[in-house]
């Protein structure tokens, strides 16, 4: 062996030993940190389905596909990480013998072709990702950049590492070709070096000894780049941009739904010790038990895994309605801060009580730092609202209460982080333990507790919407004994019963069902709020009280099939009431009406002079109907079935739809920070040039109507634009057809 070889071998093996030792140590550390979290026993069911989901998301890049160019580039870079591992093994062999090739596959043509193809694809892919990061750099875009707040040195280091490794692989292949030609080997042909022979030709005429030395040097550089990367990430356990390539596999496998569905829809009950809290026997709970999350160790182990997996890509941030309206909440920075805080506090938590006095003061001080509080942040510097090391609080309270729980962050996250669950768990602790929440929620909670509806209206007014209808609306328990004799229970909802604009939707749906011959009944005074705003605001106790009462009423009435106009009621009854023993077939009114039109039970007829039908319509996807439950097509099919009505989509639609601003109990909180979310969405709707803005949820109707009123008042929106529910548009079309608008009554 030459002096160069000996030096390369010694250095590379020494560095490798250090890298492997540190990597093993940090893996053990990760396991210890995740064990600090609370139990979560619902993550290991259906292992075969989970494995299939993992393979589908990994190889199909299904979560990445929202940005196709990024997805394609990332796919090749990701695949190269595994496939090019064999080139790393080859490099170790080349330190001892420059002509070394792996046994069996080293000169196998298919392997050589695949290795070179992936190497070049990875080279192009990483250059594309570097360019995309620079094009979207916050230096010019500021808050509009999805990378605002990301840790750039880490991203640059990872990009440089990948680029360096791929360049070394391609260079080595070229040198191997040249060396083989110098030795007259048959394997040194374009057949074995299809995409790198041209590189090797550049070294033609170089002596074999010099080529061998060059191979040793480049192989050593490749190994040192790889091992330096391993050492760096081992010393930086919070380096999510690197660690996600290992941890994402586990995070995807342990996601909430084994079939791959995003972790939206139902919120999970409060758990203590891995078991849901029984609020009927709350007095039996240990007085030290945390209701919600007040300290980082109160998160489940899956929550801690979530935080550590975050790659800081900022897709969640780019879609967040709060962030896009100049509020301090960024789902990315929230997760990133919780990650940094968890790992900063881990040494304290992992140290026995008797030995904690020996820890640095900066570490022990973290035990006293509250998770949510007043950080006195600068509104012009949203990063100041996040401080993983305190001293006042880790995250400012304005960050926590800015969330609308719209689910855009969860929908966009390529590694399946569950942001909404994290936020609501922290809200629960603030409400139930600290009694700390915005003033508007105090009024909401009082109304829900005393009057069982957010508006504080009397129960006897729940049927006022039906007074002017030309037919009788049956009430279960009054007009009929139970619901066995009707097709559907019509869940009116609080907004549908009390809010003037929402009443029009309720009346339209009732008239359409009557016209189509669909029998239905309502609960009348027996109906109360589903508890959605209480649960999203963190008041789980109040939600349980309302929900259990409703489930009892529904079960006693024999409810089987329920039609709902409110997206929030729809989500709660369909997805959350089963947690309390209430399982029903729940449909949104747009789904049922669309089916009735398909079945010719309702026949839309064009009448352009009717104001509700005139011209074009743009449709706003309610978050709790769309992202949370995947209902996108029925409302659009319904609008498409209306003769003479054109659907004009907003740029942000379906899974990328922008929130109206009402979810997460935000409808009852003042919006003092930044610009108004509903104004942002309304501006987008008006820009389509549509004559009507159609909605499928009373919350959305209130928010967008208010936004439109503001735009019309300042002259930025035409006075004739109107916000209507899809049901109203259909009703106007059916009415215009007279007797032709409905088919003979019958069972749907």
C-alpha positions as CSV (number, residue, x, y, z in Angstrom):
1,X,0.0,0.0,0.0
2,X,1.2,3.5,-0.8
3,X,1.6,6.2,1.8
4,X,-1.6,7.9,0.5
5,X,-3.5,4.7,0.9
6,X,-2.3,4.1,4.4
7,X,-3.1,7.7,5.4
8,X,-6.6,7.4,3.8
9,X,-7.3,4.1,5.5
10,X,-6.2,5.3,9.0
11,X,-8.1,8.6,8.8
12,X,-11.3,7.1,7.3
13,X,-11.5,4.2,9.7
14,X,-10.9,6.4,12.7
15,X,-13.5,8.9,11.6
16,X,-15.9,6.1,10.8
17,X,-15.5,4.6,14.3
18,X,-16.3,8.0,15.9
19,X,-19.3,8.5,13.6
20,X,-20.8,5.1,14.2
21,X,-20.3,5.4,18.0
22,X,-21.9,8.8,18.1
23,X,-24.7,7.7,15.9
24,X,-25.5,4.7,18.1
25,X,-25.4,6.9,21.1
26,X,-27.9,9.4,19.7
27,X,-30.3,6.7,18.6
28,X,-30.3,5.4,22.2
29,X,-30.9,9.0,23.3
30,X,-33.8,9.4,21.0
31,X,-35.5,6.3,22.4
32,X,-35.0,7.7,25.9
33,X,-36.5,11.1,25.0
34,X,-39.5,9.6,23.3
35,X,-40.1,7.4,26.3
36,X,-40.5,10.6,28.4
37,X,-43.8,11.2,26.6
38,X,-47.1,9.8,27.7
39,X,-48.4,6.4,26.5
40,X,-50.5,6.3,23.3
41,X,-51.8,2.8,22.7
42,X,-53.7,3.5,19.5
43,X,-50.7,3.6,17.2
44,X,-49.8,0.0,16.7
45,X,-53.1,-1.6,15.4
46,X,-53.3,-3.1,11.9
47,X,-49.5,-3.4,11.3
48,X,-50.0,-4.8,7.8
49,X,-52.1,-1.8,6.8
50,X,-49.6,0.6,8.4
51,X,-46.8,-1.0,6.5
52,X,-48.7,-0.7,3.3
53,X,-49.4,3.0,4.0
54,X,-45.7,3.5,4.7
55,X,-44.6,1.9,1.5
56,X,-47.3,3.9,-0.5
57,X,-46.3,7.2,1.0
58,X,-42.6,6.5,0.8
59,X,-42.3,5.2,-2.8
60,X,-45.4,7.0,-4.1
61,X,-44.5,10.3,-2.4
62,X,-48.2,10.9,-2.0
63,X,-47.8,13.5,0.7
64,X,-45.1,15.4,-1.3
65,X,-47.2,15.5,-4.6
66,X,-48.8,18.9,-3.7
67,X,-45.6,20.5,-5.1
68,X,-44.9,18.2,-8.2
69,X,-41.5,19.6,-9.1
70,X,-40.3,19.4,-5.5
71,X,-41.7,15.9,-5.2
72,X,-39.9,14.6,-8.3
73,X,-36.6,16.1,-7.2
74,X,-36.9,14.9,-3.7
75,X,-37.9,11.4,-4.8
76,X,-34.6,10.9,-6.6
77,X,-32.6,12.4,-3.8
78,X,-34.4,10.2,-1.3
79,X,-34.0,7.0,-3.3
80,X,-30.3,7.8,-3.9
81,X,-29.7,7.8,-0.1
82,X,-30.5,4.1,0.0
83,X,-29.3,2.9,-3.3
84,X,-26.0,4.8,-3.2
85,X,-25.2,3.2,0.1
86,X,-23.6,0.5,-1.9
87,X,-21.2,3.0,-3.5
88,X,-20.1,3.9,0.1
89,X,-19.2,0.3,0.7
90,X,-17.3,0.3,-2.6
91,X,-15.4,3.4,-1.5
92,X,-14.2,1.6,1.6
93,X,-12.9,-1.3,-0.5
94,X,-11.2,1.2,-2.9
95,X,-9.1,2.5,0.0
96,X,-7.3,-0.9,0.0
97,X,-7.7,-1.7,-3.7
98,X,-8.5,1.0,-6.3
99,X,-9.9,-1.7,-8.6
100,X,-12.3,-3.1,-5.9
101,X,-15.9,-3.8,-6.9
102,X,-18.6,-5.3,-4.7
103,X,-18.9,-9.1,-5.0
104,X,-21.8,-10.4,-7.3
105,X,-23.3,-7.0,-8.1
106,X,-20.1,-4.9,-8.6
107,X,-19.9,-5.5,-12.4
108,X,-23.6,-6.4,-12.8
109,X,-24.9,-4.3,-15.7
110,X,-28.3,-3.6,-14.3
111,X,-26.8,-2.4,-11.0
112,X,-24.3,-0.2,-12.8
113,X,-27.0,1.4,-14.9
114,X,-29.3,1.9,-12.0
115,X,-26.5,3.4,-9.8
116,X,-25.4,5.9,-12.5
117,X,-29.0,6.8,-13.4
118,X,-29.9,7.5,-9.8
119,X,-26.6,9.4,-9.3
120,X,-27.3,11.7,-12.1
121,X,-31.0,12.1,-11.2
122,X,-30.0,12.9,-7.6
123,X,-27.5,15.4,-8.9
124,X,-30.1,17.2,-10.9
125,X,-32.6,16.8,-8.1
126,X,-30.5,18.4,-5.4
127,X,-29.6,21.3,-7.7
128,X,-33.3,21.8,-8.3
129,X,-34.0,21.8,-4.6
130,X,-31.1,24.2,-3.9
131,X,-32.5,26.5,-6.6
132,X,-36.1,26.3,-5.2
133,X,-34.8,27.1,-1.7
134,X,-33.0,30.2,-3.0
135,X,-35.9,31.3,-5.2
136,X,-38.2,31.1,-2.1
137,X,-35.6,32.6,0.3
138,X,-37.0,35.0,2.9
139,X,-34.3,37.6,2.1
140,X,-36.8,38.9,-0.5
141,X,-40.1,37.3,0.3
142,X,-39.9,37.7,4.1
143,X,-43.1,36.2,5.7
144,X,-44.3,35.0,2.3
145,X,-41.5,32.5,2.1
146,X,-42.3,29.1,3.5
147,X,-38.7,28.9,4.6
148,X,-39.1,32.0,6.9
149,X,-37.9,30.9,10.3
150,X,-36.2,27.7,9.1
151,X,-32.6,26.9,10.2
152,X,-30.7,27.7,7.0
153,X,-27.2,26.5,7.9
154,X,-28.6,23.0,8.5
155,X,-30.4,23.0,5.2
156,X,-27.3,24.3,3.4
157,X,-25.1,21.7,5.1
158,X,-27.4,18.8,4.1
159,X,-27.6,20.1,0.5
160,X,-23.9,20.4,0.3
161,X,-23.4,16.9,1.7
162,X,-25.7,15.4,-0.9
163,X,-24.2,17.3,-3.7
164,X,-20.7,16.4,-2.6
165,X,-21.4,12.7,-2.2
166,X,-23.1,12.5,-5.7
167,X,-20.2,14.4,-7.3
168,X,-17.8,11.9,-5.7
169,X,-19.8,9.0,-6.9
170,X,-19.9,10.2,-10.5
171,X,-16.2,11.1,-10.4
172,X,-15.3,7.7,-9.0
173,X,-17.2,6.0,-11.8
174,X,-15.3,8.1,-14.4
175,X,-12.0,7.2,-12.8
176,X,-12.9,3.5,-12.6
177,X,-13.7,3.6,-16.3
178,X,-10.3,5.2,-17.0
179,X,-8.4,2.8,-14.8
180,X,-10.1,-0.2,-16.4
181,X,-9.2,1.1,-19.9
182,X,-5.6,1.5,-18.7
183,X,-5.6,-2.1,-17.5
184,X,-7.3,-3.3,-20.6
185,X,-10.3,-4.8,-18.7
186,X,-13.4,-5.9,-20.6
187,X,-15.7,-4.3,-18.0
188,X,-14.3,-0.8,-19.0
189,X,-16.9,-0.2,-21.7
190,X,-19.9,2.0,-22.3
191,X,-22.1,-1.0,-21.5
192,X,-20.8,-0.9,-17.9
193,X,-20.4,2.9,-17.7
194,X,-23.4,4.2,-19.7
195,X,-23.6,7.7,-18.2
196,X,-20.0,8.2,-16.9
197,X,-17.7,6.9,-19.7
198,X,-17.5,10.5,-21.0
199,X,-16.1,11.6,-17.6
200,X,-13.5,8.7,-17.8
201,X,-12.4,9.8,-21.2
202,X,-11.3,13.1,-19.8
203,X,-8.6,11.1,-17.9
204,X,-7.3,9.2,-20.9
205,X,-3.5,9.2,-21.1
206,X,-3.2,9.5,-17.3
207,X,-0.9,6.8,-15.8
208,X,-2.6,3.9,-14.0
209,X,-0.7,4.7,-10.8
210,X,-2.0,8.2,-10.8
211,X,-5.5,7.0,-11.5
212,X,-5.3,4.6,-8.6
213,X,-4.1,7.4,-6.3
214,X,-7.0,9.6,-7.5
215,X,-9.5,6.9,-6.8
216,X,-8.2,6.5,-3.2
217,X,-8.3,10.2,-2.6
218,X,-11.8,10.7,-4.0
219,X,-13.1,7.6,-2.2
220,X,-11.6,9.0,1.0
221,X,-13.3,12.4,0.4
222,X,-16.6,10.6,-0.2
223,X,-16.3,8.6,3.1
224,X,-15.3,11.7,5.1
225,X,-18.2,13.7,3.7
226,X,-20.6,10.9,4.7
227,X,-19.1,10.4,8.1
228,X,-18.8,14.1,8.9
229,X,-22.5,14.3,8.1
230,X,-23.2,11.4,10.5
231,X,-21.1,13.1,13.2
232,X,-22.9,16.4,12.7
233,X,-26.4,15.1,13.0
234,X,-25.4,12.9,15.9
235,X,-24.3,16.1,17.7
236,X,-27.5,17.9,16.6
237,X,-30.5,15.8,17.5
238,X,-32.8,18.8,16.6
239,X,-31.5,18.8,13.0
240,X,-34.9,17.8,11.5
241,X,-33.8,18.5,8.0
242,X,-31.4,15.6,8.3
243,X,-33.1,13.4,10.8
244,X,-36.4,13.2,9.0
245,X,-34.9,10.8,6.5
246,X,-34.7,8.3,9.4
247,X,-37.6,9.3,11.6
248,X,-40.2,9.9,8.9
249,X,-40.6,6.2,8.4
250,X,-41.6,5.8,12.1
251,X,-43.8,8.9,12.1
252,X,-45.7,7.7,9.0
253,X,-46.1,4.1,10.3
254,X,-47.4,5.4,13.7
255,X,-49.8,8.0,12.2
256,X,-53.3,8.0,13.7
257,X,-55.1,6.2,10.8
258,X,-53.5,2.9,9.6
259,X,-55.1,3.3,6.2
260,X,-53.2,6.5,5.6
261,X,-55.9,9.1,6.1
262,X,-54.7,12.4,7.4
263,X,-55.0,12.9,11.2
264,X,-58.0,15.2,10.9
265,X,-61.7,14.9,11.5
266,X,-62.1,13.7,15.1
267,X,-60.1,15.1,17.9
268,X,-58.8,12.5,20.3
269,X,-60.1,12.5,23.9
270,X,-58.0,13.7,26.8
271,X,-55.9,10.8,27.9
272,X,-54.1,10.2,31.2
273,X,-51.7,7.3,31.4
274,X,-52.7,6.3,27.9
275,X,-56.4,5.9,28.7
276,X,-59.3,8.4,27.9
277,X,-60.5,10.4,30.9
278,X,-63.9,9.4,32.2
279,X,-65.5,12.8,32.9
280,X,-68.4,11.2,34.7
281,X,-66.0,9.9,37.4
282,X,-63.5,12.8,37.2
283,X,-63.2,12.9,41.0
284,X,-61.5,9.6,40.9
285,X,-58.6,11.0,38.8
286,X,-55.3,11.6,40.5
287,X,-55.0,15.2,41.6
288,X,-51.6,15.5,39.9
289,X,-52.9,14.2,36.5
290,X,-52.5,16.7,33.7
291,X,-55.7,17.5,31.7
292,X,-54.1,18.4,28.4
293,X,-50.5,19.5,28.0
294,X,-48.9,22.0,30.3
295,X,-45.3,20.7,30.1
296,X,-43.5,19.3,27.2
297,X,-43.4,15.9,28.9
298,X,-47.2,15.8,28.9
299,X,-47.2,15.2,25.2
300,X,-47.4,11.6,24.1
301,X,-44.4,9.8,22.7
302,X,-45.9,10.3,19.3
303,X,-46.0,14.0,19.8
304,X,-42.4,14.1,20.7
305,X,-41.6,12.0,17.6
306,X,-43.7,14.4,15.6
307,X,-41.6,17.4,16.7
308,X,-38.3,15.7,16.1
309,X,-39.3,14.6,12.6
310,X,-40.1,18.1,11.3
311,X,-37.9,19.0,8.4
312,X,-38.8,22.7,8.4
313,X,-40.0,22.7,4.8
314,X,-42.6,25.2,5.7
315,X,-45.5,23.8,3.7
316,X,-47.7,24.0,6.8
317,X,-46.7,27.7,7.2
318,X,-47.4,28.6,3.6
319,X,-51.0,27.3,3.9
320,X,-51.8,28.5,7.5
321,X,-54.6,31.2,7.5
322,X,-53.2,32.7,10.7
323,X,-49.7,33.1,9.3
324,X,-51.0,34.5,6.0
325,X,-52.8,37.2,7.8
326,X,-49.8,38.5,9.8
327,X,-50.5,36.7,13.0
328,X,-47.7,35.1,15.1
329,X,-48.8,31.5,14.6
330,X,-46.7,29.4,12.3
331,X,-47.3,25.7,12.6
332,X,-43.7,25.1,11.5
333,X,-42.2,27.4,14.2
334,X,-44.5,26.0,16.8
335,X,-43.4,22.4,16.2
336,X,-39.8,23.5,15.8
337,X,-39.9,25.4,19.1
338,X,-41.5,22.4,20.9
339,X,-38.8,20.2,19.5
340,X,-36.0,22.4,20.6
341,X,-37.5,22.9,24.0
342,X,-38.1,19.1,24.5
343,X,-34.5,18.3,23.7
344,X,-33.2,21.2,25.8
345,X,-35.2,20.0,28.8
346,X,-34.4,16.3,28.1
347,X,-31.2,16.2,30.2
348,X,-33.1,17.5,33.2
349,X,-35.9,15.0,32.7
350,X,-33.6,12.1,32.1
351,X,-31.4,12.8,35.2
352,X,-32.4,11.3,38.6
353,X,-33.8,13.8,41.1
354,X,-30.7,13.4,43.4
355,X,-28.3,14.3,40.6
356,X,-30.1,17.2,39.1
357,X,-28.3,19.7,41.3
358,X,-25.2,18.9,39.3
359,X,-26.7,20.0,36.1
360,X,-25.9,23.4,34.5
361,X,-28.2,26.2,35.8
362,X,-29.4,26.9,32.2
363,X,-30.8,23.3,32.1
364,X,-32.4,23.2,35.6
365,X,-34.0,26.6,34.8
366,X,-36.1,25.0,32.1
367,X,-38.0,23.0,34.7
368,X,-39.7,26.3,35.7
369,X,-40.4,27.6,32.3
370,X,-44.1,27.5,31.4
371,X,-45.1,26.2,28.0
372,X,-47.7,28.9,27.2
373,X,-47.6,32.4,28.5
374,X,-46.8,36.0,27.8
375,X,-43.5,36.4,26.0
376,X,-43.8,40.1,25.3
377,X,-43.0,39.4,21.7
378,X,-42.5,42.0,19.0
379,X,-45.4,41.8,16.5
380,X,-43.0,42.9,13.8
381,X,-40.8,40.0,14.7
382,X,-43.0,36.8,14.9
383,X,-39.9,34.7,15.8
384,X,-39.8,36.5,19.1
385,X,-43.1,34.7,20.1
386,X,-41.1,31.4,20.2
387,X,-38.4,30.8,22.8
388,X,-37.5,27.2,23.6
389,X,-35.4,28.3,26.5
390,X,-37.8,30.7,28.2
391,X,-37.4,32.6,30.5
392,X,-41.1,33.7,30.6
393,X,-42.7,31.1,28.4
394,X,-41.8,28.8,25.5
395,X,-44.7,30.0,23.2
396,X,-46.7,33.1,23.4
397,X,-50.4,32.7,24.1
398,X,-51.3,34.6,20.9
399,X,-49.7,31.8,19.0
400,X,-51.9,29.2,20.6
401,X,-55.2,31.1,20.2
402,X,-54.6,32.2,16.6
403,X,-55.3,28.7,15.3
404,X,-58.6,28.0,13.4
405,X,-58.0,24.2,13.5
406,X,-58.6,24.3,9.7
407,X,-56.2,21.4,9.2
408,X,-54.2,22.9,6.3
409,X,-51.0,22.2,8.2
410,X,-51.8,18.5,8.7
411,X,-53.0,18.2,5.1
412,X,-49.8,19.6,3.7
413,X,-47.2,18.0,6.0
414,X,-45.2,15.4,4.1
415,X,-44.1,13.6,7.2
416,X,-47.6,13.4,8.9
417,X,-47.1,15.7,11.8
418,X,-50.4,16.2,13.8
419,X,-50.3,20.0,14.5
420,X,-54.0,20.4,15.4
421,X,-53.9,17.7,18.1
422,X,-50.9,19.4,19.6
423,X,-52.5,22.8,19.7
424,X,-55.8,21.6,21.1
425,X,-54.0,19.6,23.8
426,X,-52.2,22.8,24.9
427,X,-55.5,24.7,24.9
428,X,-57.1,22.1,27.1
429,X,-54.5,22.6,29.8
430,X,-54.9,26.4,29.6
431,X,-58.7,26.2,29.9
432,X,-59.2,23.3,32.3
433,X,-56.1,23.8,34.6
434,X,-55.0,27.4,34.2
435,X,-58.4,29.0,33.4
436,X,-56.5,31.1,30.9
437,X,-58.3,31.9,27.6
438,X,-59.5,34.9,25.5
439,X,-62.4,36.9,27.0
440,X,-64.7,36.0,24.1
441,X,-64.5,32.3,25.1
442,X,-65.8,33.1,28.6
443,X,-69.1,34.3,27.0
444,X,-69.2,31.3,24.7
445,X,-68.6,28.8,27.6
446,X,-71.3,30.5,29.7
447,X,-73.9,30.4,26.9
448,X,-73.1,26.8,26.1
449,X,-73.4,25.8,29.8
450,X,-76.5,27.7,30.6
451,X,-78.4,27.8,27.3
452,X,-76.7,24.9,25.3
453,X,-76.0,27.1,22.3
454,X,-73.3,29.7,21.5
455,X,-75.7,32.6,21.1
456,X,-77.4,32.2,24.5
457,X,-80.8,31.9,22.9
458,X,-83.8,30.1,24.5
459,X,-84.5,26.5,23.5
460,X,-88.1,27.3,22.6
461,X,-86.9,29.5,19.7
462,X,-85.2,26.6,18.0
463,X,-88.2,26.0,15.7
464,X,-88.8,29.6,14.7
465,X,-87.2,29.0,11.3
466,X,-90.0,26.6,10.4
467,X,-93.0,28.9,11.1
468,X,-93.3,30.3,7.5
469,X,-92.9,27.1,5.7
470,X,-95.9,25.9,3.7
471,X,-95.7,22.4,5.2
472,X,-95.4,20.9,8.7
473,X,-92.0,20.1,10.0
474,X,-92.3,17.0,12.3
475,X,-90.7,17.0,15.7
476,X,-89.5,13.7,17.1
477,X,-91.1,13.0,20.5
478,X,-94.0,15.5,19.7
479,X,-95.4,14.7,16.3
480,X,-93.9,11.3,15.9
481,X,-92.9,8.9,18.7
482,X,-89.4,8.2,17.2
483,X,-87.4,8.4,14.0
484,X,-88.2,4.9,12.7
485,X,-90.9,6.3,10.5
486,X,-88.9,8.9,8.6
487,X,-85.9,8.7,6.2
488,X,-83.7,11.2,8.0
489,X,-83.3,13.2,11.2
490,X,-82.6,16.7,10.1
491,X,-80.0,18.1,12.5
492,X,-80.6,21.9,12.3
493,X,-77.7,23.1,14.4
494,X,-77.5,26.2,16.5
495,X,-76.6,28.5,13.6
496,X,-79.4,27.0,11.5
497,X,-81.9,27.6,14.2
498,X,-80.8,31.0,15.5
499,X,-78.7,32.9,13.0
500,X,-80.8,34.8,10.4
501,X,-78.6,34.0,7.4
502,X,-78.3,30.4,8.3
503,X,-82.0,30.1,8.8
504,X,-82.4,30.6,5.0
505,X,-80.2,27.5,4.4
506,X,-82.3,25.5,6.9
507,X,-85.5,26.5,5.2
508,X,-84.1,25.8,1.7
509,X,-83.0,22.3,2.7
510,X,-86.3,21.5,4.4
511,X,-88.2,22.6,1.3
512,X,-86.0,20.7,-1.0
513,X,-86.3,17.5,1.0
514,X,-90.1,18.0,1.1
515,X,-90.2,18.6,-2.6
516,X,-88.2,15.4,-3.3
517,X,-90.4,13.3,-1.1
518,X,-87.8,12.7,1.5
519,X,-89.5,12.3,4.9
520,X,-87.6,13.9,7.8
521,X,-88.1,15.1,11.4
522,X,-86.2,17.4,13.7
523,X,-85.5,17.3,17.4
524,X,-86.7,20.8,18.1
525,X,-86.0,21.8,21.7
526,X,-84.3,18.5,22.3
527,X,-81.4,19.5,20.1
528,X,-78.4,21.3,21.7
529,X,-75.0,22.4,20.5
530,X,-72.9,19.5,19.4
531,X,-70.0,20.8,21.5
532,X,-67.6,21.5,18.6
533,X,-66.6,25.1,19.6
534,X,-66.1,24.0,23.2
535,X,-63.9,21.1,22.2
536,X,-61.8,23.1,19.8
537,X,-61.4,25.8,22.4
538,X,-60.0,23.3,24.8
539,X,-63.0,23.0,27.1
540,X,-63.2,19.2,26.9
541,X,-65.4,19.0,30.1
542,X,-68.1,21.1,28.5
543,X,-67.9,19.2,25.2
544,X,-68.4,15.9,27.0
545,X,-71.4,17.3,28.9
546,X,-73.1,18.5,25.7
547,X,-72.1,15.6,23.5
548,X,-73.2,12.9,26.0
549,X,-76.6,14.6,26.4
550,X,-77.0,14.7,22.6
551,X,-76.0,11.1,22.1
552,X,-78.5,10.0,24.8
553,X,-81.3,12.0,23.0
554,X,-80.3,10.6,19.6
555,X,-80.1,7.0,20.8
556,X,-83.5,7.3,22.6
557,X,-85.1,8.8,19.4
558,X,-83.7,5.9,17.4
559,X,-81.6,8.0,15.0
560,X,-79.9,6.1,12.2
561,X,-79.5,8.5,9.4
562,X,-78.8,12.2,10.0
563,X,-78.5,15.1,7.5
564,X,-76.6,18.1,8.6
565,X,-76.1,21.6,7.1
566,X,-73.3,22.7,9.4
567,X,-69.8,21.3,8.5
568,X,-68.8,21.5,12.2
569,X,-71.9,19.6,13.4
570,X,-71.3,17.1,10.5
571,X,-67.8,16.4,11.6
572,X,-68.6,16.2,15.3
573,X,-71.6,13.8,15.0
574,X,-70.0,11.7,12.3
575,X,-66.4,11.4,13.8
576,X,-66.6,12.3,17.5
577,X,-69.9,11.0,18.8
578,X,-68.8,7.4,18.2
579,X,-66.2,8.0,20.9
580,X,-69.3,8.4,23.3
581,X,-71.4,5.5,22.0
582,X,-73.3,7.4,19.2
583,X,-72.7,5.9,15.8
584,X,-74.9,7.1,12.9
585,X,-74.9,7.5,9.2
586,X,-74.3,11.2,8.8
587,X,-74.5,13.0,5.5
588,X,-73.9,16.7,4.6
589,X,-76.8,18.4,2.9
590,X,-74.8,18.9,-0.2
591,X,-74.2,15.2,-0.5
592,X,-77.8,14.3,0.0
593,X,-79.1,17.0,-2.4
594,X,-76.6,16.0,-5.0
595,X,-77.8,12.4,-4.8
596,X,-81.4,13.5,-5.1
597,X,-80.5,15.5,-8.3
598,X,-78.6,12.5,-9.7
599,X,-81.7,10.3,-9.0
600,X,-83.9,12.8,-10.8
601,X,-85.8,13.4,-7.5
602,X,-85.0,17.1,-7.9
603,X,-84.7,18.7,-11.3
604,X,-82.9,22.0,-11.6
605,X,-84.3,24.3,-14.3
606,X,-82.5,27.5,-15.5
607,X,-84.1,30.9,-15.1
608,X,-81.3,33.5,-15.7
609,X,-83.4,36.4,-14.6
610,X,-83.6,35.0,-11.0
611,X,-81.0,36.8,-9.0
612,X,-79.9,33.7,-7.1
613,X,-79.3,31.9,-10.4
614,X,-77.8,34.7,-12.4
615,X,-74.4,34.2,-14.1
616,X,-71.5,32.5,-12.3
617,X,-70.8,31.0,-8.9
618,X,-67.5,30.5,-7.0
619,X,-67.6,27.8,-4.2
620,X,-65.8,28.1,-0.9
621,X,-64.8,24.7,0.6
622,X,-65.6,24.6,4.4
623,X,-62.5,23.3,6.2
624,X,-64.5,20.8,8.3
625,X,-66.3,19.5,5.2
626,X,-63.4,19.4,2.8
627,X,-60.0,18.8,4.5
628,X,-61.4,17.2,7.6
629,X,-63.8,14.9,5.8
630,X,-62.8,14.8,2.1
631,X,-66.1,16.1,0.8
632,X,-65.1,18.1,-2.3
633,X,-67.1,16.7,-5.3
634,X,-70.8,16.7,-4.2
635,X,-71.1,20.5,-3.9
636,X,-69.4,21.1,-7.2
637,X,-71.4,18.4,-8.9
638,X,-74.5,20.1,-7.6
639,X,-73.5,23.5,-8.9
640,X,-72.5,21.9,-12.2
641,X,-76.0,20.4,-12.5
642,X,-77.6,23.8,-12.6
643,X,-78.3,24.9,-16.2
644,X,-76.8,28.2,-17.1
645,X,-74.7,28.5,-13.9
646,X,-70.9,28.6,-14.4
647,X,-68.5,27.5,-11.6
648,X,-65.5,29.7,-11.2
649,X,-62.9,28.2,-8.9
650,X,-60.8,30.3,-6.6
651,X,-57.0,29.7,-6.8
652,X,-57.0,28.1,-3.4
653,X,-59.6,25.4,-3.5
654,X,-60.4,21.9,-2.3
655,X,-57.5,20.6,-0.1
656,X,-55.7,24.0,-0.5
657,X,-58.8,26.0,0.3
658,X,-58.3,29.0,2.6
659,X,-60.1,29.1,5.9
660,X,-63.0,31.5,6.5
661,X,-61.6,32.2,10.0
662,X,-64.4,30.8,12.1
663,X,-63.1,27.4,13.1
664,X,-61.4,26.4,16.4
665,X,-63.9,28.6,18.2
666,X,-62.3,31.7,16.5
667,X,-65.8,32.8,15.5
668,X,-66.3,33.9,19.2
669,X,-62.9,35.5,19.6
670,X,-61.8,39.0,18.7
671,X,-59.4,39.1,15.7
672,X,-57.1,41.9,16.8
673,X,-53.8,40.8,15.2
674,X,-52.9,41.3,11.6
675,X,-55.6,41.4,8.9
676,X,-58.9,39.5,9.0
677,X,-58.9,36.0,7.7
678,X,-62.4,36.3,6.3
679,X,-61.4,39.5,4.4
680,X,-58.5,37.6,2.8
681,X,-60.8,34.8,1.6
682,X,-63.5,37.2,0.5
683,X,-61.0,39.2,-1.6
684,X,-60.0,36.0,-3.4
685,X,-63.7,35.1,-4.0
686,X,-64.5,38.5,-5.4
687,X,-61.4,38.4,-7.7
688,X,-63.0,35.4,-9.5
689,X,-65.6,37.8,-11.0
690,X,-68.4,35.4,-9.9
691,X,-71.8,36.8,-9.3
692,X,-72.4,34.6,-6.2
693,X,-70.2,33.2,-3.5
694,X,-71.6,29.7,-2.6
695,X,-70.9,28.1,0.8
696,X,-71.8,24.8,2.5
697,X,-71.5,25.8,6.2
698,X,-73.3,28.5,8.3
699,X,-70.0,29.5,9.9
700,X,-68.5,30.2,6.5
701,X,-71.6,32.1,5.5
702,X,-71.4,34.4,8.5
703,X,-67.7,35.1,8.0
704,X,-67.7,35.6,4.3
705,X,-70.9,37.7,4.4
706,X,-69.2,39.9,6.9
707,X,-66.1,40.1,4.8
708,X,-68.1,40.9,1.7
709,X,-70.0,43.6,3.5
710,X,-66.7,45.2,4.4
711,X,-65.5,45.0,0.8
712,X,-68.7,46.5,-0.5
713,X,-68.6,49.3,2.1
714,X,-65.1,50.4,0.9
715,X,-66.0,50.0,-2.7
716,X,-63.6,47.1,-3.5
717,X,-66.5,44.6,-4.2
718,X,-69.6,45.1,-6.4
719,X,-72.8,45.7,-4.5
720,X,-74.7,43.0,-6.3
721,X,-72.5,40.1,-5.2
722,X,-74.2,37.9,-2.7
723,X,-73.2,35.0,-0.4
724,X,-75.6,32.0,-0.6
725,X,-75.7,28.4,0.4
726,X,-75.5,25.8,-2.3
727,X,-79.0,24.7,-1.2
728,X,-80.5,28.1,-1.9
729,X,-79.1,28.1,-5.4
730,X,-80.6,24.6,-6.0
731,X,-83.9,25.6,-4.5
732,X,-84.2,28.7,-6.8
733,X,-83.5,26.4,-9.8
734,X,-86.0,23.8,-8.7
735,X,-88.7,26.4,-8.0
736,X,-88.2,28.0,-11.4
737,X,-89.3,24.7,-12.9
738,X,-92.5,24.6,-11.0
739,X,-94.1,21.1,-11.1
740,X,-91.2,19.9,-13.3
741,X,-88.7,20.7,-10.6
742,X,-89.5,17.6,-8.6
743,X,-90.2,13.9,-9.4
744,X,-92.8,11.8,-7.7
745,X,-92.2,11.3,-3.9
746,X,-90.6,8.1,-2.8
747,X,-87.8,6.8,-0.6
748,X,-84.3,8.0,-1.5
